[in-house]
Amino acid sequence: AGLALDNGLARTPPMGWLHWERFLCATDCAADPRRCVSEQLFMEMADVMVAEGWRDAGYEFVCMDDCWMAPSRDQHGRLQADPKRFPSGIRKLADYVHARKLKLGIYSDVGNKTCAGFPGSYNHYDLDAQTFASWGVDLLKFDGCNSDTLELLAEGYRHMSLALNKTGRSIVYSCEWPFYLRPMQQPNYTEIKQYCNHWRNFFDVYDSWRSIKSILDWTALHQDSIVKIAGPGGWNDPDMASIFVFLSQLVIGNFGLSWDQAVTQMAMWAIMAAPLFMSNDLRHISPEAKWLLQNKEVIAINQDPLGKQGYQITKDKNFELWERPLSGQAYAVAVLNQQEIGGPQNFTFPLTFLGNGLACNPACSIQQVLPASRDWGIYTWVSSLSVEVNPTGTVLLKV
């Protein structure tokens, strides 16, 4: 599957919290102190991640996205945090996060400006990598706005990868490289994996079913080129605003998804071995969303050590059948109902469909993981399975 970036990191898909989809570029702290991008926001999220069991469930990164910076570099050419919103500085914030046994993620851009117009890293790759390392940063999300040519874009992504490695600090490297290449050319995923720990393929995830559906459709359409490349050290990111933007942000716990659609996002991000970055307000989250996002069985599938990404096996009218090979000769299986009208529908398929016919040969036990945990018992190789799925919902099984 091509060599993975040799920093020894991201052996399983990274998990954490990211500010973007929920808090965007809110910089007016006078108007709304609870919702602006400030050190207070990240400190409060870190506290909640410990107090409410998020860290123990596996969510370890607290990530800043765009708009954390001051409008210009300091007199030594270094990036600096906005002094009003981050009065203590990033080093202090990193210490605060580390004291809670969490990790800090930061954001920059390969071009001369970030997507929101703050200073980018072009011509400063080595300096910025050293700055991030000196602050104690654990992850860099490196965006791709404002790069003049595809050559400069590729050169910048390679350069920053080497610069981060040279610092001697373990920093997970999250790239948006293929997303910015794709309109013009087919990305070389073998090369991208040599430089990046995960990479974004698709548009920002939005707090909507249409957005989730388009990410799943895109992934199925391109699975022949992207599934085989994923594995320990390098992952496809549906989006990091995912639940999440294929740095995949999970948008569960916000406003735009129904319960069944939230179940679908969680199930499918687990099948796709996607990084799980929540973008929501953990200070105000429903017990249902918390149960879903902290579900140990789903997270175990997402974090499976074999590290193989799942894929669509078949599509039949409104139904999609996906599987993901897991360690211990098990499989995660998702049955997705794309229909947006009517009531629950049954999908029946022979178990020989799974694992090239091997998953249930001669027999297998089946556990339902989502939308609720229950034991389905033992099936033989010649059985068929009938699964009832709500509109826009998914049933996630472990075989």
C-alpha positions as a Python dict, from the first residue, in 0.01 Angstrom:
ca = {
    (1, 'A'): (0, 0, 0),
    (2, 'G'): (301, 230, -31),
    (3, 'L'): (525, 336, 255),
    (4, 'A'): (360, 535, 530),
    (5, 'L'): (513, 853, 665),
    (6, 'D'): (793, 725, 889),
    (7, 'N'): (713, 930, 1198),
    (8, 'G'): (557, 627, 1370),
    (9, 'L'): (234, 817, 1437),
    (10, 'A'): (-135, 759, 1361),
    (11, 'R'): (-116, 380, 1383),
    (12, 'T'): (-496, 402, 1408),
    (13, 'P'): (-712, 691, 1279),
    (14, 'P'): (-665, 997, 1505),
    (15, 'M'): (-957, 1102, 1726),
    (16, 'G'): (-1035, 1437, 1879),
    (17, 'W'): (-1223, 1764, 1868),
    (18, 'L'): (-1184, 2047, 1616),
    (19, 'H'): (-1336, 2394, 1628),
    (20, 'W'): (-1413, 2462, 1262),
    (21, 'E'): (-1759, 2339, 1161),
    (22, 'R'): (-1923, 2457, 1482),
    (23, 'F'): (-1730, 2776, 1567),
    (24, 'L'): (-1595, 2882, 1225),
    (25, 'C'): (-1392, 3206, 1227),
    (26, 'A'): (-1565, 3378, 1518),
    (27, 'T'): (-1312, 3636, 1636),
    (28, 'D'): (-1530, 3894, 1816),
    (29, 'C'): (-1496, 3784, 2178),
    (30, 'A'): (-1660, 4102, 2308),
    (31, 'A'): (-1985, 4014, 2130),
    (32, 'D'): (-1987, 3644, 2218),
    (33, 'P'): (-1715, 3529, 2459),
    (34, 'R'): (-1848, 3171, 2482),
    (35, 'R'): (-1836, 3113, 2109),
    (36, 'C'): (-1530, 3295, 1982),
    (37, 'V'): (-1206, 3120, 1882),
    (38, 'S'): (-998, 3185, 2194),
    (39, 'E'): (-780, 3008, 2449),
    (40, 'Q'): (-1085, 2996, 2677),
    (41, 'L'): (-1278, 2788, 2421),
    (42, 'F'): (-999, 2529, 2391),
    (43, 'M'): (-937, 2516, 2767),
    (44, 'E'): (-1306, 2462, 2834),
    (45, 'M'): (-1325, 2188, 2570),
    (46, 'A'): (-1018, 2018, 2720),
    (47, 'D'): (-1180, 2025, 3065),
    (48, 'V'): (-1506, 1880, 2931),
    (49, 'M'): (-1318, 1610, 2736),
    (50, 'V'): (-1172, 1486, 3064),
    (51, 'A'): (-1478, 1535, 3286),
    (52, 'E'): (-1732, 1384, 3048),
    (53, 'G'): (-1540, 1074, 2940),
    (54, 'W'): (-1437, 1187, 2590),
    (55, 'R'): (-1066, 1133, 2657),
    (56, 'D'): (-1131, 789, 2804),
    (57, 'A'): (-1336, 700, 2493),
    (58, 'G'): (-1028, 775, 2277),
    (59, 'Y'): (-1073, 1139, 2172),
    (60, 'E'): (-727, 1277, 2250),
    (61, 'F'): (-668, 1580, 2025),
    (62, 'V'): (-798, 1930, 2096),
    (63, 'C'): (-753, 2105, 1762),
    (64, 'M'): (-741, 2469, 1661),
    (65, 'D'): (-841, 2540, 1301),
    (66, 'D'): (-804, 2864, 1102),
    (67, 'C'): (-823, 3210, 1268),
    (68, 'W'): (-611, 3147, 1581),
    (69, 'M'): (-333, 3374, 1454),
    (70, 'A'): (-251, 3740, 1482),
    (71, 'P'): (-288, 3920, 1146),
    (72, 'S'): (92, 3937, 1103),
    (73, 'R'): (410, 3755, 1206),
    (74, 'D'): (631, 3886, 1490),
    (75, 'Q'): (952, 4083, 1440),
    (76, 'H'): (1150, 3757, 1404),
    (77, 'G'): (916, 3635, 1130),
    (78, 'R'): (743, 3383, 1355),
    (79, 'L'): (373, 3306, 1363),
    (80, 'Q'): (199, 3439, 1671),
    (81, 'A'): (-139, 3384, 1830),
    (82, 'D'): (-388, 3670, 1839),
    (83, 'P'): (-284, 3848, 2162),
    (84, 'K'): (-640, 3945, 2264),
    (85, 'R'): (-790, 3599, 2217),
    (86, 'F'): (-484, 3398, 2326),
    (87, 'P'): (-323, 3622, 2591),
    (88, 'S'): (-128, 3335, 2750),
    (89, 'G'): (18, 3213, 2417),
    (90, 'I'): (10, 2872, 2253),
    (91, 'R'): (284, 2718, 2468),
    (92, 'K'): (74, 2777, 2780),
    (93, 'L'): (-234, 2635, 2607),
    (94, 'A'): (-36, 2324, 2507),
    (95, 'D'): (78, 2283, 2868),
    (96, 'Y'): (-282, 2312, 2985),
    (97, 'V'): (-397, 2049, 2737),
    (98, 'H'): (-103, 1817, 2814),
    (99, 'A'): (-169, 1842, 3188),
    (100, 'R'): (-506, 1680, 3112),
    (101, 'K'): (-334, 1398, 2917),
    (102, 'L'): (-467, 1537, 2590),
    (103, 'K'): (-285, 1660, 2278),
    (104, 'L'): (-296, 1994, 2100),
    (105, 'G'): (-357, 2037, 1728),
    (106, 'I'): (-285, 2355, 1534),
    (107, 'Y'): (-358, 2486, 1184),
    (108, 'S'): (-156, 2649, 910),
    (109, 'D'): (-157, 2671, 531),
    (110, 'V'): (85, 2571, 255),
    (111, 'G'): (26, 2903, 71),
    (112, 'N'): (112, 3263, 159),
    (113, 'K'): (-221, 3310, 338),
    (114, 'T'): (-464, 3078, 517),
    (115, 'C'): (-813, 3027, 376),
    (116, 'A'): (-940, 3301, 610),
    (117, 'G'): (-659, 3542, 516),
    (118, 'F'): (-417, 3499, 809),
    (119, 'P'): (-40, 3449, 750),
    (120, 'G'): (38, 3121, 569),
    (121, 'S'): (355, 2913, 588),
    (122, 'Y'): (489, 2965, 234),
    (123, 'N'): (863, 3047, 257),
    (124, 'H'): (850, 2977, 632),
    (125, 'Y'): (806, 2599, 645),
    (126, 'D'): (1115, 2523, 857),
    (127, 'L'): (1061, 2816, 1091),
    (128, 'D'): (692, 2732, 1142),
    (129, 'A'): (766, 2364, 1207),
    (130, 'Q'): (1027, 2467, 1469),
    (131, 'T'): (780, 2715, 1623),
    (132, 'F'): (505, 2452, 1649),
    (133, 'A'): (749, 2201, 1802),
    (134, 'S'): (877, 2459, 2054),
    (135, 'W'): (517, 2527, 2160),
    (136, 'G'): (454, 2156, 2220),
    (137, 'V'): (207, 2104, 1936),
    (138, 'D'): (107, 1742, 1861),
    (139, 'L'): (-80, 1772, 1529),
    (140, 'L'): (-68, 2008, 1232),
    (141, 'K'): (-363, 2048, 1000),
    (142, 'F'): (-203, 2194, 685),
    (143, 'D'): (-451, 2356, 447),
    (144, 'G'): (-403, 2426, 76),
    (145, 'C'): (-544, 2773, 5),
    (146, 'N'): (-354, 3047, -180),
    (147, 'S'): (-81, 2834, -336),
    (148, 'D'): (8, 2976, -678),
    (149, 'T'): (74, 2651, -867),
    (150, 'L'): (28, 2276, -821),
    (151, 'E'): (407, 2242, -816),
    (152, 'L'): (435, 2486, -526),
    (153, 'L'): (148, 2309, -349),
    (154, 'A'): (317, 1968, -375),
    (155, 'E'): (658, 2112, -287),
    (156, 'G'): (510, 2284, 20),
    (157, 'Y'): (340, 1968, 148),
    (158, 'R'): (663, 1768, 106),
    (159, 'H'): (876, 2040, 262),
    (160, 'M'): (657, 2075, 572),
    (161, 'S'): (653, 1698, 624),
    (162, 'L'): (1033, 1689, 630),
    (163, 'A'): (1050, 2005, 842),
    (164, 'L'): (818, 1856, 1107),
    (165, 'N'): (1022, 1534, 1115),
    (166, 'K'): (1343, 1737, 1154),
    (167, 'T'): (1216, 1902, 1474),
    (168, 'G'): (1241, 1567, 1654),
    (169, 'R'): (893, 1619, 1803),
    (170, 'S'): (614, 1371, 1725),
    (171, 'I'): (364, 1579, 1526),
    (172, 'V'): (78, 1414, 1337),
    (173, 'Y'): (65, 1565, 987),
    (174, 'S'): (-281, 1617, 842),
    (175, 'C'): (-283, 1727, 477),
    (176, 'E'): (-545, 1873, 245),
    (177, 'W'): (-319, 1792, -53),
    (178, 'P'): (-541, 1562, -267),
    (179, 'F'): (-847, 1784, -218),
    (180, 'Y'): (-668, 2077, -382),
    (181, 'L'): (-511, 1860, -656),
    (182, 'R'): (-822, 1674, -761),
    (183, 'P'): (-993, 1940, -975),
    (184, 'M'): (-680, 1943, -1196),
    (185, 'Q'): (-525, 1598, -1169),
    (186, 'Q'): (-553, 1253, -1012),
    (187, 'P'): (-360, 1256, -681),
    (188, 'N'): (-68, 1017, -640),
    (189, 'Y'): (-179, 859, -311),
    (190, 'T'): (135, 648, -281),
    (191, 'E'): (341, 967, -268),
    (192, 'I'): (94, 1150, -43),
    (193, 'K'): (106, 866, 209),
    (194, 'Q'): (486, 892, 224),
    (195, 'Y'): (449, 1250, 350),
    (196, 'C'): (116, 1269, 537),
    (197, 'N'): (-57, 1083, 823),
    (198, 'H'): (-400, 1162, 684),
    (199, 'W'): (-526, 1356, 390),
    (200, 'R'): (-851, 1513, 295),
    (201, 'N'): (-1022, 1405, -27),
    (202, 'F'): (-1346, 1597, -29),
    (203, 'F'): (-1526, 1921, 58),
    (204, 'D'): (-1589, 2039, 412),
    (205, 'V'): (-1850, 1831, 583),
    (206, 'Y'): (-2159, 2037, 659),
    (207, 'D'): (-2420, 1988, 926),
    (208, 'S'): (-2656, 1830, 673),
    (209, 'W'): (-2765, 1495, 534),
    (210, 'R'): (-2684, 1610, 180),
    (211, 'S'): (-2323, 1666, 284),
    (212, 'I'): (-2289, 1326, 454),
    (213, 'K'): (-2456, 1152, 157),
    (214, 'S'): (-2229, 1324, -97),
    (215, 'I'): (-1918, 1215, 99),
    (216, 'L'): (-2038, 852, 103),
    (217, 'D'): (-2127, 862, -268),
    (218, 'W'): (-1788, 1011, -354),
    (219, 'T'): (-1604, 752, -144),
    (220, 'A'): (-1789, 461, -307),
    (221, 'L'): (-1723, 605, -654),
    (222, 'H'): (-1348, 639, -589),
    (223, 'Q'): (-1295, 340, -362),
    (224, 'D'): (-1076, 155, -613),
    (225, 'S'): (-812, 428, -588),
    (226, 'I'): (-837, 523, -219),
    (227, 'V'): (-924, 214, -12),
    (228, 'K'): (-604, 20, -77),
    (229, 'I'): (-377, 306, 26),
    (230, 'A'): (-521, 349, 378),
    (231, 'G'): (-355, 176, 670),
    (232, 'P'): (-152, 229, 986),
    (233, 'G'): (30, 563, 958),
    (234, 'G'): (-185, 703, 674),
    (235, 'W'): (-563, 749, 644),
    (236, 'N'): (-823, 889, 406),
    (237, 'D'): (-1007, 1173, 568),
    (238, 'P'): (-1361, 1220, 445),
    (239, 'D'): (-1324, 1558, 621),
    (240, 'M'): (-1189, 1715, 938),
    (241, 'A'): (-1468, 1921, 992),
    (242, 'S'): (-1598, 1578, 1008),
    (243, 'I'): (-1850, 1446, 1245),
    (244, 'F'): (-1688, 1556, 1187),
    (245, 'V'): (-1440, 1779, 712),
    (246, 'F'): (-1286, 1436, 571),
    (247, 'L'): (-1035, 1526, 806),
    (248, 'S'): (-1355, 1391, 892),
    (249, 'Q'): (-1535, 1596, 1122),
    (250, 'L'): (-1824, 1442, 1299),
    (251, 'V'): (-2109, 1693, 1301),
    (252, 'I'): (-2311, 1474, 1538),
    (253, 'G'): (-2443, 1674, 1831),
    (254, 'N'): (-2525, 1982, 1624),
    (255, 'F'): (-2846, 2080, 1445),
    (256, 'G'): (-2870, 1943, 1092),
    (257, 'L'): (-2885, 1563, 1124),
    (258, 'S'): (-3173, 1344, 1236),
    (259, 'W'): (-3096, 1064, 1480),
    (260, 'D'): (-3086, 803, 1200),
    (261, 'Q'): (-2851, 1024, 995),
    (262, 'A'): (-2621, 1070, 1294),
    (263, 'V'): (-2612, 691, 1335),
    (264, 'T'): (-2526, 665, 965),
    (265, 'Q'): (-2237, 910, 997),
    (266, 'M'): (-2091, 733, 1300),
    (267, 'A'): (-2130, 387, 1143),
    (268, 'M'): (-1988, 485, 806),
    (269, 'W'): (-1691, 681, 947),
    (270, 'A'): (-1606, 363, 1140),
    (271, 'I'): (-1637, 152, 823),
    (272, 'M'): (-1417, 400, 630),
    (273, 'A'): (-1144, 399, 900),
    (274, 'A'): (-1178, 777, 901),
    (275, 'P'): (-1020, 1007, 1156),
    (276, 'L'): (-1288, 1093, 1413),
    (277, 'F'): (-1277, 1465, 1477),
    (278, 'M'): (-1590, 1601, 1635),
    (279, 'S'): (-1688, 1957, 1559),
    (280, 'N'): (-1962, 2037, 1807),
    (281, 'D'): (-2007, 2211, 2142),
    (282, 'L'): (-1920, 1949, 2401),
    (283, 'R'): (-2039, 2186, 2675),
    (284, 'H'): (-2394, 2145, 2541),
    (285, 'I'): (-2454, 1803, 2392),
    (286, 'S'): (-2753, 1570, 2421),
    (287, 'P'): (-2717, 1241, 2610),
    (288, 'E'): (-2809, 1059, 2284),
    (289, 'A'): (-2532, 1225, 2082),
    (290, 'K'): (-2285, 1158, 2363),
    (291, 'W'): (-2388, 791, 2376),
    (292, 'L'): (-2337, 760, 2001),
    (293, 'L'): (-2002, 942, 1984),
    (294, 'Q'): (-1865, 754, 2285),
    (295, 'N'): (-1996, 412, 2177),
    (296, 'K'): (-1713, 172, 2261),
    (297, 'E'): (-1811, -94, 2006),
    (298, 'V'): (-1821, 155, 1715),
    (299, 'I'): (-1494, 317, 1822),
    (300, 'A'): (-1332, -28, 1843),
    (301, 'I'): (-1429, -86, 1479),
    (302, 'N'): (-1293, 255, 1375),
    (303, 'Q'): (-970, 192, 1567),
    (304, 'D'): (-924, -171, 1461),
    (305, 'P'): (-548, -248, 1458),
    (306, 'L'): (-558, -426, 1121),
    (307, 'G'): (-614, -79, 976),
    (308, 'K'): (-798, -178, 658),
    (309, 'Q'): (-1051, 69, 516),
    (310, 'G'): (-1398, -61, 432),
    (311, 'Y'): (-1569, -46, 92),
    (312, 'Q'): (-1907, -81, -72),
    (313, 'I'): (-1985, -440, -181),
    (314, 'T'): (-2316, -384, -354),
    (315, 'K'): (-2586, -127, -419),
    (316, 'D'): (-2945, -239, -472),
    (317, 'K'): (-3210, 27, -536),
    (318, 'N'): (-3190, 241, -220),
    (319, 'F'): (-2973, 3, -20),
    (320, 'E'): (-2595, -6, 10),
    (321, 'L'): (-2399, -291, 165),
    (322, 'W'): (-2050, -207, 297),
    (323, 'E'): (-1792, -420, 475),
    (324, 'R'): (-1462, -363, 653),
    (325, 'P'): (-1218, -646, 731),
    (326, 'L'): (-1120, -644, 1099),
    (327, 'S'): (-853, -822, 1300),
    (328, 'G'): (-934, -1173, 1425),
    (329, 'Q'): (-1098, -1266, 1091),
    (330, 'A'): (-1404, -1053, 1178),
    (331, 'Y'): (-1588, -806, 957),
    (332, 'A'): (-1781, -487, 1022),
    (333, 'V'): (-2087, -474, 795),
    (334, 'A'): (-2306, -170, 733),
    (335, 'V'): (-2648, -175, 566),
    (336, 'L'): (-2742, 179, 463),
    (337, 'N'): (-3089, 284, 347),
    (338, 'Q'): (-3055, 592, 123),
    (339, 'Q'): (-3431, 638, 83),
    (340, 'E'): (-3558, 967, 227),
    (341, 'I'): (-3928, 885, 236),
    (342, 'G'): (-4159, 620, 378),
    (343, 'G'): (-4087, 388, 669),
    (344, 'P'): (-3832, 120, 763),
    (345, 'Q'): (-3745, -121, 479),
    (346, 'N'): (-3600, -471, 478),
    (347, 'F'): (-3283, -561, 289),
    (348, 'T'): (-3209, -932, 249),
    (349, 'F'): (-2876, -1065, 124),
    (350, 'P'): (-2690, -1400, 128),
    (351, 'L'): (-2404, -1419, 379),
    (352, 'T'): (-2181, -1545, 96),
    (353, 'F'): (-2162, -1177, -8),
    (354, 'L'): (-1937, -1106, 291),
    (355, 'G'): (-1559, -1142, 291),
    (356, 'N'): (-1551, -1293, -59),
    (357, 'G'): (-1767, -1574, 76),
    (358, 'L'): (-1533, -1647, 368),
    (359, 'A'): (-1678, -1435, 651),
    (360, 'C'): (-1938, -1698, 748),
    (361, 'N'): (-1771, -2015, 623),
    (362, 'P'): (-1878, -2252, 774),
    (363, 'A'): (-2059, -2039, 1037),
    (364, 'C'): (-2041, -1702, 1214),
    (365, 'S'): (-2191, -1512, 1503),
    (366, 'I'): (-2350, -1174, 1432),
    (367, 'Q'): (-2368, -881, 1675),
    (368, 'Q'): (-2565, -564, 1602),
    (369, 'V'): (-2369, -255, 1711),
    (370, 'L'): (-2592, 31, 1587),
    (371, 'P'): (-2853, 170, 1618),
    (372, 'A'): (-2855, -39, 1938),
    (373, 'S'): (-2643, -325, 2067),
    (374, 'R'): (-2792, -675, 2044),
    (375, 'D'): (-2691, -1032, 1973),
    (376, 'W'): (-2829, -1188, 1654),
    (377, 'G'): (-2688, -1535, 1722),
    (378, 'I'): (-2518, -1791, 1497),
    (379, 'Y'): (-2565, -1820, 1121),
    (380, 'T'): (-2432, -2071, 871),
    (381, 'W'): (-2262, -2013, 540),
    (382, 'V'): (-2579, -2080, 338),
    (383, 'S'): (-2803, -1842, 539),
    (384, 'S'): (-2944, -1514, 422),
    (385, 'L'): (-2969, -1212, 649),
    (386, 'S'): (-3268, -979, 655),
    (387, 'V'): (-3200, -635, 802),
    (388, 'E'): (-3463, -369, 872),
    (389, 'V'): (-3329, -14, 824),
    (390, 'N'): (-3494, 325, 877),
    (391, 'P'): (-3487, 585, 595),
    (392, 'T'): (-3140, 754, 583),
    (393, 'G'): (-3037, 515, 862),
    (394, 'T'): (-2774, 244, 891),
    (395, 'V'): (-2756, -87, 1075),
    (396, 'L'): (-2397, -167, 1176),
    (397, 'L'): (-2312, -532, 1241),
    (398, 'K'): (-2001, -718, 1352),
    (399, 'V'): (-1966, -1061, 1193),
}
